[in-house]
């Protein structure tokens, strides 16, 4: 429903809503393997048989040679911090009750990685190359949030 | 590959935090009339093709390209919309003219950012719906990540980045079209609110409304008009993998490759030596330094030295964003590239012939791994 906004006695704006907040995103083969792997507490990547590149998140095509990828492999969960940032405000500029550390996690022999929360680490402790591992939720349903966070490897 | 395409006219509205008195069509109309007048052409007779750059979500209208011909003098002419920044539109116009089939092609882009009630939610809708959107509500987090990796990798000081903000907002004081000109002490930037460490609120360009139209033409038209117009010596654009997990955040390869395409077309081997002035991406302050480095404009300086020695200041060896950049003019969404092109053309015209070559560059925003670079000369 539209409404007319009145400003200083003159009509100046028409207000409306795009109403596009409902959508279904088909996972496809690559993300199906990835998310169902997370559900089982595994990290699944895909490996190009032509040029040997292993991709995370997994996909069914190779960026380098455009070959179809049919090989999916479980990778070791020991990762390292490639970079990080510490979020202080939400999208509306409100201070978060607790700052969130976000990190880009890389894995040996893998192109790409996983962007996720880093917990149990003080900001001054973090360094590029810091070993980390994922902590999975007890109840998992096949989403990126099946990983609760990454934390340092003791 | 060679280039024989000229910018015979360009027009822009003022850039402003809000424009409640004008609709998007009226902003486009103002810029178009100024551009056609500047070019000395009648669009109803002389315009062959109209290219606009827009993204439906920024407009709040699906299939937005239906809404552009009438206010641009392009009714019943070939019209198409590039889903991206206006500099990508210039690249398309350049190709059209180089086919030899068209002599006059205009390019338009605009921003009505002030009409978008919840702009951050639209940014969030751009994130990967599978692996990023379920986690992140604030897209500036990715800028914080990129900034941290860039600064750590290249050993860039916080003060050097803050001086970029101070410089560009100061440069905008002399630009009558820029709304965010200010005399800013770098300490103000250093003490502004942390959004996502190390990114602070003053590192982020504020939005602006505005429209720009550029008129491109073949050599034949330039000779017929008898005008001296800047030529597009080279132009290139590149997109990388959409998986940001694969990006080189320190020096993005898609920026480097876009530069190489433009340099190659313009026969430029030594960018620092060849470029007189640069209008480059500063949506986030650190991006100016990152782009200087990635495009080979650093001349062997460390990025800290480059700033501390004043190389990029208006009276330095390589002025960068001398009319204020996005930090001073505001970030007009997909009109960003054309805003920089407008500033470049104005700078070259005002240079009395001393400014022979200008570089214009911008990036699309997260999660787009895309950059475009244009080289202008006489």
Boltz contact constraints between the chains, C-beta under 6 A:
constraints:
  - contact:
      token1: [A, 12]
      token2: [B, 20]
      max_distance: 6.0
  - contact:
      token1: [A, 25]
      token2: [B, 129]
      max_distance: 6.0
  - contact:
      token1: [A, 31]
      token2: [B, 130]
      max_distance: 6.0
  - contact:
      token1: [A, 63]
      token2: [B, 241]
      max_distance: 6.0
  - contact:
      token1: [A, 83]
      token2: [B, 145]
      max_distance: 6.0
  - contact:
      token1: [A, 83]
      token2: [B, 148]
      max_distance: 6.0
  - contact:
      token1: [A, 83]
      token2: [B, 149]
      max_distance: 6.0
  - contact:
      token1: [A, 85]
      token2: [B, 141]
      max_distance: 6.0
  - contact:
      token1: [A, 85]
      token2: [B, 144]
      max_distance: 6.0
  - contact:
      token1: [A, 85]
      token2: [B, 145]
      max_distance: 6.0
  - contact:
      token1: [A, 85]
      token2: [B, 148]
      max_distance: 6.0
  - contact:
      token1: [A, 85]
      token2: [B, 196]
      max_distance: 6.0
  - contact:
      token1: [A, 85]
      token2: [B, 197]
      max_distance: 6.0
  - contact:
      token1: [A, 86]
      token2: [B, 197]
      max_distance: 6.0
  - contact:
      token1: [A, 87]
      token2: [B, 141]
      max_distance: 6.0
  - contact:
      token1: [A, 87]
      token2: [B, 196]
      max_distance: 6.0
  - contact:
      token1: [A, 88]
      token2: [B, 194]
      max_distance: 6.0
  - contact:
      token1: [A, 89]
      token2: [B, 195]
      max_distance: 6.0
  - contact:
      token1: [A, 90]
      token2: [B, 137]
      max_distance: 6.0
  - contact:
      token1: [A, 90]
      token2: [B, 138]
      max_distance: 6.0
  - contact:
      token1: [A, 91]
      token2: [B, 120]
      max_distance: 6.0
  - contact:
      token1: [A, 91]
      token2: [B, 137]
      max_distance: 6.0
  - contact:
      token1: [A, 91]
      token2: [B, 138]
      max_distance: 6.0
  - contact:
      token1: [A, 102]
      token2: [B, 141]
      max_distance: 6.0
  - contact:
      token1: [A, 112]
      token2: [B, 243]
      max_distance: 6.0
  - contact:
      token1: [A, 112]
      token2: [B, 245]
      max_distance: 6.0
  - contact:
      token1: [A, 112]
      token2: [B, 246]
      max_distance: 6.0
  - contact:
      token1: [A, 113]
      token2: [B, 245]
      max_distance: 6.0
  - contact:
      token1: [A, 144]
      token2: [B, 131]
      max_distance: 6.0
  - contact:
      token1: [A, 144]
      token2: [B, 134]
      max_distance: 6.0
  - contact:
      token1: [A, 145]
      token2: [B, 134]
      max_distance: 6.0
